[in-house]
Amino acid sequence: MKTATAGGPASSPAPPADRRTRKSVTGTRKLVAAGFLLPALALLGALVVYPIGYSVYRSFLDRSGSGFAGFDNYVEIFTDGSILTAVKNNAIWVVVAPTVATTLGLIFAVLTERVRWGTAFKLIVFMPMAISMLAAGIIFRLVYEQDPDRGVANAVWVGVHDTFAESAGFPRAHPLPVHPLKTTGGGAFITEQPVGAGAQVQLPLVGVAPAKMPSDAKPAAAAKPEPGKVTGTAWLDFTKGGGGRPNAIDPKELGLKGIRIEAVKDGKVVASARAAADGTFTLPAKADGALLRLPASNFREPYNGVDWLGPSLVTPAIIGSYIWMWAGFAMVLIAAGLASVPRELMEAARVDGANEWQVFRRITVPLLAPVLAVVLVTLMINVLKIFDLVFIIAPGSSRDDANVLALQLYQSSFGTDAHLGVGSAIAVLLLLLVIPVMLFNIRRMRREARR
């Protein structure tokens, strides 16, 4: 049917467009678009789709790859002790590391918002992100060193411990058979005969390296007798270079500064004293007729701190190094989200009488929920692939206790005892663990896009 227009002839509707010349929404022919997408699709298939498919296929084959093994490789994953430890450690990583890193990032972002030097603080916290996992692993391997003279963590720990607890001064010190001391139970030493008031007692010991002696120790000196009191000298009966005499104070021998001496009668301590820098000590009249004892507390091994890389603490220690690296990442993202939070809502809450904690809990955190979800999901995917830190930090003696799936995948797939079937099954398991997190992230992004 033709239609007439004012002042012009009737016109007919335009013919339908040729389907062969129809263009896409962007105005580009589909064939041209496919040509541009083909290289990307080829790379995606070669680098992602094919490896996933082949890993699934290989996980059903035996060690040699020539025979069908069925689900035996998957059964081994959940029956082998080392792989079960890796699964358990991965669960700890997924729960603890992202949660703690996100929480610290939130705290840092909120607390530094009103501080003048907040930018400098954020820069310092974010700096570990510039360090590779390999370098961070080497750093924390040294931080967790057992020797307090090398490991920063134990140096601090031992310093705090020694502040509140007395430390031994002369570990491994002991008397020689010619010395007037005998061994008692528990590592203490006691005189063979009781001492009398006005007497000069000699308590020589050996077994202490001159370099381990107190820096302020002085050359040993003979104690001066005092009426009604017991005096004596405790010293290192060893002359560097030789030439010393046993049971005699030689000029180059040092006093055992700070060593504790107890006077014991009938099994009870009636008096005690500590040696001066030159080894001399004085006990009151109550020590008359007592045996002098050097208690075991003088000779116990010094406190060397915590075995951070031992079987019980190696996983928390490595998680700590991961948090050191990634808390800055969480802080920067959360700070960016915090900058877009409407200040009017916070001010209105404060005007209504809300304190800072209520503002933070009821306004700041709910408004930052999308950003917190992004950070948390990103870190969860990241920790499922953790490998470098565990491989570098965990020593060989406790690597099995710190094992994770990515490290177990490496150990099962390479080396003289490689089992590619088990390695492929672990890779498929990792993929299955990542998929729920990815689906959650996709649903969250779609939900955000519809708002």
Wavefront OBJ file of the C-alpha trace (Angstrom):
o trace
v 0.000 0.000 0.000
v 1.321 3.388 -0.980
v 1.079 6.418 1.259
v 0.869 10.036 0.178
v 2.731 12.859 1.770
v 1.834 16.494 1.723
v 3.169 18.160 -1.396
v 4.693 15.007 -2.837
v 3.921 11.724 -4.549
v 3.151 8.557 -2.696
v 6.153 6.514 -1.580
v 6.601 2.835 -0.921
v 8.508 1.312 2.047
v 12.242 0.751 1.555
v 13.199 -2.745 0.525
v 14.746 -4.935 3.245
v 18.509 -4.725 3.539
v 20.520 -7.491 1.964
v 21.407 -9.984 4.690
v 24.795 -10.571 3.069
v 25.791 -6.925 3.611
v 24.417 -6.601 7.178
v 26.970 -5.170 9.615
v 27.534 -5.789 13.294
v 26.516 -3.427 16.052
v 29.873 -1.666 15.814
v 29.440 -1.160 12.072
v 31.980 -3.831 11.115
v 31.268 -6.814 8.896
v 31.248 -10.068 10.847
v 33.875 -11.601 8.586
v 36.273 -8.728 9.223
v 35.621 -8.900 12.983
v 36.272 -12.633 12.945
v 39.533 -12.021 11.088
v 40.730 -9.675 13.807
v 39.612 -12.023 16.581
v 41.128 -15.143 15.025
v 44.756 -14.549 16.244
v 43.535 -13.930 19.779
v 41.299 -17.006 19.663
v 44.179 -19.090 18.332
v 46.462 -17.961 21.170
v 43.689 -18.532 23.702
v 43.151 -22.035 22.396
v 46.868 -22.851 22.268
v 47.774 -21.393 25.661
v 44.601 -22.025 27.699
v 42.061 -24.393 26.177
v 44.471 -27.035 24.866
v 46.570 -27.259 28.082
v 43.413 -27.598 30.168
v 42.016 -30.286 27.906
v 45.278 -32.210 27.727
v 45.739 -31.989 31.517
v 42.284 -33.483 32.035
v 43.094 -36.239 29.519
v 46.556 -36.926 31.031
v 45.114 -37.150 34.539
v 43.391 -40.418 33.546
v 46.610 -42.073 32.333
v 49.273 -43.938 34.293
v 52.813 -42.826 35.118
v 54.190 -43.643 31.658
v 51.201 -42.187 29.836
v 50.639 -45.341 27.832
v 47.900 -46.987 29.901
v 44.500 -45.909 31.183
v 44.469 -45.458 34.960
v 40.898 -44.304 35.451
v 40.395 -42.391 38.691
v 43.460 -43.914 40.378
v 45.371 -40.631 40.193
v 42.514 -38.761 41.853
v 42.254 -41.447 44.514
v 45.969 -40.998 45.243
v 45.454 -37.263 45.749
v 43.130 -37.939 48.681
v 45.080 -40.864 50.131
v 48.722 -39.775 49.876
v 49.866 -38.105 53.098
v 51.977 -35.347 51.536
v 49.218 -34.373 49.089
v 46.643 -34.299 51.885
v 48.966 -31.983 53.808
v 49.119 -29.745 50.737
v 45.310 -29.676 50.524
v 45.040 -28.819 54.224
v 47.661 -26.069 53.942
v 45.922 -24.621 50.875
v 42.702 -24.422 52.880
v 44.561 -22.540 55.622
v 46.084 -20.211 53.036
v 42.727 -19.458 51.376
v 41.013 -18.683 54.685
v 43.772 -16.828 56.557
v 45.968 -14.959 54.071
v 43.291 -13.060 52.057
v 41.268 -12.268 55.180
v 44.210 -10.869 57.156
v 45.652 -8.963 54.164
v 42.260 -7.410 53.350
v 41.624 -6.514 56.989
v 45.030 -4.851 57.332
v 44.506 -3.030 54.044
v 41.159 -1.723 55.297
v 42.643 -0.591 58.609
v 45.602 1.123 56.934
v 43.369 2.851 54.368
v 40.940 4.179 56.988
v 43.538 5.240 59.566
v 45.772 7.050 57.075
v 42.923 8.940 55.432
v 43.135 11.883 57.826
v 46.859 11.769 58.531
v 49.107 14.329 56.879
v 51.836 11.802 56.218
v 49.360 9.150 55.077
v 50.702 9.163 51.515
v 54.230 8.426 52.699
v 52.934 5.622 54.911
v 50.981 4.096 52.020
v 54.085 4.278 49.853
v 56.116 2.387 52.447
v 53.446 -0.271 52.911
v 53.041 -0.687 49.145
v 56.784 -0.919 48.433
v 57.011 -4.726 49.000
v 54.808 -5.162 45.928
v 57.792 -4.024 43.852
v 59.787 -7.019 45.116
v 59.493 -10.357 43.342
v 58.303 -13.429 45.219
v 61.765 -14.937 44.854
v 63.457 -11.924 46.453
v 60.845 -11.767 49.205
v 61.400 -15.447 49.926
v 65.148 -14.925 50.291
v 64.562 -11.929 52.575
v 62.236 -13.827 54.887
v 64.435 -16.904 54.872
v 67.023 -14.659 56.545
v 64.427 -12.965 58.770
v 63.346 -16.353 60.146
v 66.904 -17.622 60.650
v 67.164 -19.571 63.918
v 70.411 -17.905 65.038
v 69.489 -14.630 66.839
v 72.730 -13.101 65.565
v 71.435 -13.482 61.977
v 67.647 -13.727 62.078
v 65.793 -10.467 62.756
v 62.669 -12.201 64.112
v 64.596 -14.193 66.705
v 66.853 -11.255 67.551
v 63.764 -9.258 68.554
v 62.157 -12.225 70.277
v 65.261 -13.093 72.273
v 65.731 -9.433 73.232
v 62.198 -9.256 74.625
v 62.596 -12.600 76.376
v 65.895 -11.662 78.007
v 64.344 -8.412 79.221
v 61.862 -10.298 81.400
v 63.679 -13.592 81.990
v 67.164 -14.194 83.313
v 69.488 -15.788 80.780
v 72.328 -18.156 81.506
v 75.808 -16.697 81.397
v 78.072 -19.727 81.044
v 76.561 -22.648 79.126
v 78.710 -25.791 78.996
v 81.002 -24.561 81.793
v 82.157 -27.366 84.108
v 84.907 -28.219 86.616
v 87.881 -30.467 85.946
v 88.494 -33.590 88.081
v 91.274 -31.741 89.907
v 88.916 -28.918 90.915
v 87.280 -28.893 94.380
v 83.785 -29.228 92.864
v 81.607 -32.220 92.119
v 78.556 -32.693 89.951
v 75.064 -32.918 91.428
v 71.802 -33.830 89.800
v 70.273 -31.334 87.401
v 73.516 -29.869 86.102
v 74.631 -28.007 89.238
v 78.089 -28.193 90.881
v 78.820 -28.169 94.611
v 81.901 -28.049 96.831
v 83.144 -31.321 98.292
v 83.665 -29.885 101.793
v 81.716 -27.295 103.851
v 83.203 -23.817 104.022
v 83.939 -21.790 107.116
v 83.722 -18.097 107.970
v 86.912 -16.210 107.173
v 87.931 -18.774 104.590
v 88.827 -18.031 100.959
v 86.997 -20.373 98.609
v 88.128 -21.128 95.100
v 85.543 -22.105 92.471
v 87.404 -22.686 89.185
v 85.628 -23.759 85.992
v 86.587 -24.494 82.406
v 84.643 -24.969 79.185
v 83.886 -21.338 78.348
v 85.483 -19.901 75.228
v 87.275 -16.630 76.000
v 85.252 -14.958 73.226
v 82.028 -15.936 75.036
v 83.055 -14.368 78.324
v 81.241 -11.178 79.410
v 82.759 -8.149 77.707
v 83.217 -6.365 81.052
v 84.831 -9.322 82.830
v 88.092 -8.421 84.571
v 91.189 -10.477 85.420
v 90.391 -12.770 88.316
v 91.584 -11.688 91.744
v 91.921 -13.505 95.042
v 89.169 -12.528 97.474
v 90.160 -10.757 100.666
v 89.113 -12.565 103.851
v 86.467 -10.841 105.970
v 85.749 -11.768 109.605
v 82.510 -13.702 110.012
v 81.921 -13.961 106.272
v 82.716 -16.426 103.517
v 84.621 -14.986 100.581
v 85.946 -16.540 97.415
v 86.615 -16.311 93.715
v 84.876 -17.959 90.745
v 86.979 -17.748 87.630
v 87.756 -19.360 84.304
v 90.716 -21.600 85.044
v 92.106 -21.390 81.531
v 94.993 -19.349 80.175
v 94.762 -18.519 76.489
v 97.865 -19.896 74.776
v 98.561 -22.376 77.580
v 100.911 -22.191 80.532
v 98.343 -21.789 83.277
v 98.258 -23.736 86.539
v 95.166 -25.665 87.651
v 93.440 -24.446 90.816
v 95.516 -21.268 90.769
v 94.554 -17.766 89.612
v 96.896 -16.825 86.784
v 97.299 -13.231 85.537
v 95.468 -13.719 82.226
v 92.508 -15.650 83.617
v 89.142 -13.855 83.865
v 86.556 -13.797 86.595
v 83.131 -15.366 85.956
v 81.201 -12.130 86.300
v 77.591 -12.577 87.370
v 77.742 -16.279 88.187
v 75.407 -17.188 91.052
v 76.756 -18.902 94.183
v 74.438 -20.450 96.802
v 75.190 -21.586 100.339
v 73.291 -24.809 101.053
v 72.613 -26.379 104.480
v 70.496 -29.507 104.837
v 69.287 -29.121 101.275
v 68.119 -25.510 101.783
v 69.652 -22.329 100.387
v 70.581 -20.091 103.328
v 72.447 -17.387 101.406
v 73.398 -16.456 97.846
v 75.576 -13.983 96.007
v 76.796 -13.101 92.521
v 80.405 -12.797 91.497
v 81.825 -9.388 90.665
v 83.632 -8.567 87.434
v 86.856 -10.045 88.848
v 85.034 -13.195 90.062
v 85.103 -12.335 93.778
v 82.031 -12.851 95.962
v 81.051 -12.488 99.632
v 78.496 -14.512 101.597
v 77.142 -13.555 105.065
v 77.806 -15.408 108.297
v 74.845 -17.733 107.619
v 77.033 -19.475 105.032
v 79.422 -20.717 107.744
v 79.493 -24.514 107.609
v 77.482 -24.699 104.343
v 78.304 -26.263 101.027
v 78.692 -23.802 98.150
v 76.685 -24.657 95.061
v 76.776 -23.272 91.542
v 73.125 -23.802 90.460
v 72.204 -25.220 87.072
v 70.673 -21.886 86.035
v 74.238 -20.664 85.432
v 74.870 -23.318 82.812
v 71.687 -23.937 80.850
v 71.713 -23.292 77.130
v 70.872 -19.685 76.209
v 67.406 -18.949 74.861
v 67.660 -18.933 71.070
v 64.140 -17.851 70.251
v 61.425 -19.577 68.268
v 61.916 -22.154 65.549
v 59.919 -20.142 63.006
v 60.649 -22.579 60.192
v 59.996 -25.695 62.240
v 57.165 -28.108 61.400
v 54.574 -26.376 63.601
v 55.151 -22.737 62.605
v 56.469 -22.851 59.047
v 53.072 -22.307 57.373
v 52.044 -19.318 59.572
v 55.533 -17.847 59.076
v 55.264 -18.049 55.284
v 51.730 -16.617 55.400
v 53.188 -13.698 57.351
v 55.642 -12.975 54.547
v 52.801 -13.104 52.001
v 50.761 -10.622 54.046
v 53.803 -8.330 54.231
v 53.820 -8.234 50.442
v 50.101 -8.017 49.652
v 48.667 -5.859 52.444
v 49.851 -2.821 50.475
v 47.972 -4.007 47.389
v 44.770 -4.331 49.415
v 45.334 -0.948 51.053
v 45.717 0.897 47.734
v 42.546 -0.590 46.224
v 40.512 0.007 49.362
v 41.843 3.568 49.662
v 40.698 4.230 46.088
v 37.238 2.928 46.970
v 37.199 4.945 50.169
v 37.856 8.136 48.205
v 34.538 7.651 46.357
v 32.457 7.142 49.517
v 30.031 10.099 49.986
v 31.253 12.160 52.913
v 27.736 13.504 53.500
v 26.614 10.132 54.854
v 29.455 10.003 57.356
v 28.886 13.573 58.504
v 25.159 12.970 58.846
v 25.841 9.914 61.004
v 28.191 11.905 63.212
v 25.612 14.665 63.561
v 23.062 12.038 64.638
v 25.413 10.993 67.441
v 27.257 8.026 65.964
v 30.821 7.511 67.186
v 33.714 6.673 64.865
v 33.404 2.922 65.388
v 29.696 3.020 64.484
v 30.426 5.117 61.399
v 33.087 2.653 60.353
v 30.987 -0.459 60.986
v 27.608 0.718 59.689
v 28.561 3.104 56.875
v 32.178 2.769 55.724
v 32.353 -1.035 55.575
v 28.953 -1.549 53.843
v 29.759 1.079 51.225
v 33.172 -0.510 50.647
v 31.710 -4.033 50.365
v 32.135 -4.212 46.545
v 35.781 -3.152 46.785
v 36.444 -5.521 49.670
v 34.912 -8.347 47.644
v 37.204 -7.564 44.689
v 40.299 -7.551 46.896
v 39.279 -10.708 48.761
v 38.488 -12.684 45.609
v 41.686 -11.536 43.883
v 43.807 -12.634 46.829
v 41.980 -15.957 47.130
v 42.767 -16.782 43.501
v 46.334 -15.634 44.070
v 46.972 -17.824 47.125
v 45.637 -20.913 45.363
v 48.630 -20.560 43.049
v 51.210 -19.780 45.760
v 54.492 -21.520 45.042
v 57.553 -19.256 45.185
v 57.444 -18.293 48.863
v 56.939 -21.854 50.068
v 59.654 -23.216 47.800
v 62.223 -20.609 48.917
v 61.432 -20.063 52.610
v 60.655 -23.580 53.834
v 63.861 -25.540 54.577
v 64.166 -29.107 53.389
v 63.460 -30.489 56.871
v 60.005 -28.896 57.048
v 59.060 -28.471 53.380
v 56.645 -31.398 53.598
v 54.885 -29.651 56.496
v 54.592 -26.409 54.474
v 53.562 -28.165 51.273
v 50.863 -26.586 49.063
v 49.153 -27.840 45.921
v 51.186 -25.745 43.478
v 54.443 -26.972 45.029
v 53.163 -30.547 45.062
v 52.216 -30.146 41.400
v 55.812 -29.173 40.638
v 57.271 -32.019 42.685
v 54.941 -34.596 41.138
v 55.494 -33.455 37.551
v 59.277 -33.004 37.451
v 62.317 -34.900 38.662
v 63.464 -38.492 38.607
v 60.326 -39.754 40.383
v 57.856 -37.747 38.313
v 54.283 -38.986 37.948
v 52.607 -36.835 35.317
v 49.276 -38.519 35.921
v 49.181 -37.361 39.548
v 50.593 -33.961 38.574
v 47.838 -33.494 35.995
v 45.206 -34.581 38.513
v 46.499 -31.942 40.956
v 46.315 -29.343 38.170
v 42.691 -30.296 37.497
v 41.955 -30.085 41.238
v 43.412 -26.570 41.343
v 41.237 -25.610 38.375
v 38.143 -26.960 40.114
v 39.015 -24.973 43.250
v 39.422 -21.743 41.256
v 36.199 -22.109 39.243
v 33.777 -21.379 42.160
v 35.732 -18.253 43.052
v 35.665 -17.125 39.418
v 31.907 -17.769 39.142
v 31.317 -15.778 42.301
v 33.356 -12.913 40.868
v 31.455 -13.006 37.547
v 28.086 -12.948 39.324
v 29.230 -10.069 41.495
v 30.371 -8.059 38.470
v 27.065 -8.678 36.658
v 25.138 -7.643 39.740
v 27.194 -4.448 39.973
v 26.615 -3.738 36.261
v 22.827 -3.938 36.690
v 22.801 -1.308 39.436
l 1 2 3 4 5 6 7 8 9 10 11 12 13 14 15 16 17 18 19 20 21 22 23 24 25 26 27 28 29 30 31 32 33 34 35 36 37 38 39 40 41 42 43 44 45 46 47 48 49 50 51 52 53 54 55 56 57 58 59 60 61 62 63 64 65 66 67 68 69 70 71 72 73 74 75 76 77 78 79 80 81 82 83 84 85 86 87 88 89 90 91 92 93 94 95 96 97 98 99 100 101 102 103 104 105 106 107 108 109 110 111 112 113 114 115 116 117 118 119 120 121 122 123 124 125 126 127 128 129 130 131 132 133 134 135 136 137 138 139 140 141 142 143 144 145 146 147 148 149 150 151 152 153 154 155 156 157 158 159 160 161 162 163 164 165 166 167 168 169 170 171 172 173 174 175 176 177 178 179 180 181 182 183 184 185 186 187 188 189 190 191 192 193 194 195 196 197 198 199 200 201 202 203 204 205 206 207 208 209 210 211 212 213 214 215 216 217 218 219 220 221 222 223 224 225 226 227 228 229 230 231 232 233 234 235 236 237 238 239 240 241 242 243 244 245 246 247 248 249 250 251 252 253 254 255 256 257 258 259 260 261 262 263 264 265 266 267 268 269 270 271 272 273 274 275 276 277 278 279 280 281 282 283 284 285 286 287 288 289 290 291 292 293 294 295 296 297 298 299 300 301 302 303 304 305 306 307 308 309 310 311 312 313 314 315 316 317 318 319 320 321 322 323 324 325 326 327 328 329 330 331 332 333 334 335 336 337 338 339 340 341 342 343 344 345 346 347 348 349 350 351 352 353 354 355 356 357 358 359 360 361 362 363 364 365 366 367 368 369 370 371 372 373 374 375 376 377 378 379 380 381 382 383 384 385 386 387 388 389 390 391 392 393 394 395 396 397 398 399 400 401 402 403 404 405 406 407 408 409 410 411 412 413 414 415 416 417 418 419 420 421 422 423 424 425 426 427 428 429 430 431 432 433 434 435 436 437 438 439 440 441 442 443 444 445 446 447 448 449 450 451
